[in-house]
């Protein structure tokens, strides 16, 4: 248990479905991140939130929509995804202005059929 | 964004062998981190390095912050089957909260 909890662990969804991924951190951090990890590819940063404000959006398609209601919770809303969106989605948190690195959750394995 | 190059991309070794991997960047970093990702899990921090030349150990793992500040090295001694996983380096430009950039990963397989 890293202190960053992601649910669900596994998700299979059709291309017309709408689903949400949830991330919760119990570390008192004030920055949260969504990463996408595809097979044989580096970690891809998707979104960054500092103090609940989105500070980075790395040209992510609009079918991915993040939400950060407070500094402990982060969501990724998914709709009309494509099969190539199948991947491991990792949430991480950190203390802003810190060089201690990120704490990652266990990820959600997403399969789009 | 900044990309860190790790080598080798993958390694297959016999149990008991030592392992070396490295990470290089075109930019100077102030912080280097090494993470391990077990199959089906998120990356977990192994070692953090904050000073050029610094050598830090965590059990059988030893990491070094390169003197040029553009590279870092991770060694694993006497490998065991549970060392299997993907090892990532990560670097940060500044100590004032700038983003960490992740390497491409080294996949390690240990043959019993």
Contacts between the chains, C-beta under 8 A, distances in Angstrom:
chain1	res1	chain2	res2	distance
A	2	B	42	7.0
A	2	B	44	6.9
A	4	B	42	7.6
A	6	B	42	7.9
A	42	B	3	7.1
A	42	B	102	6.3
A	42	B	103	7.2
A	42	B	104	4.7
A	42	B	105	6.7
A	43	B	88	7.2
A	43	B	102	4.6
A	43	B	105	8.0
A	45	B	1	7.0
A	45	B	99	7.5
A	48	B	99	7.2
A	56	B	99	7.6
A	58	B	1	7.4
A	90	B	42	5.2
A	90	B	43	7.6
A	92	B	42	7.6
A	96	B	97	4.9
A	97	B	96	5.7
A	97	B	97	3.5
A	98	B	97	6.4
A	99	B	30	7.0
A	99	B	31	4.4
A	99	B	48	7.8
A	99	B	50	6.7
A	99	B	92	5.7
A	99	B	95	4.9
A	100	B	48	6.8
A	101	B	31	7.9
A	101	B	33	4.6
A	101	B	35	7.8
A	101	B	45	5.4
A	101	B	48	6.3
A	101	B	90	6.6
A	101	B	100	6.3
A	102	B	90	7.9
A	102	B	100	6.3
A	103	B	45	7.4
A	104	B	35	7.9
A	104	B	42	3.4
A	104	B	43	5.0
A	104	B	44	7.2
A	105	B	42	5.3
A	106	B	40	7.7
A	106	B	41	5.1
A	106	B	42	5.0
A	107	B	40	7.8
A	107	B	41	7.0
A	107	B	42	5.1
A	109	B	40	7.4
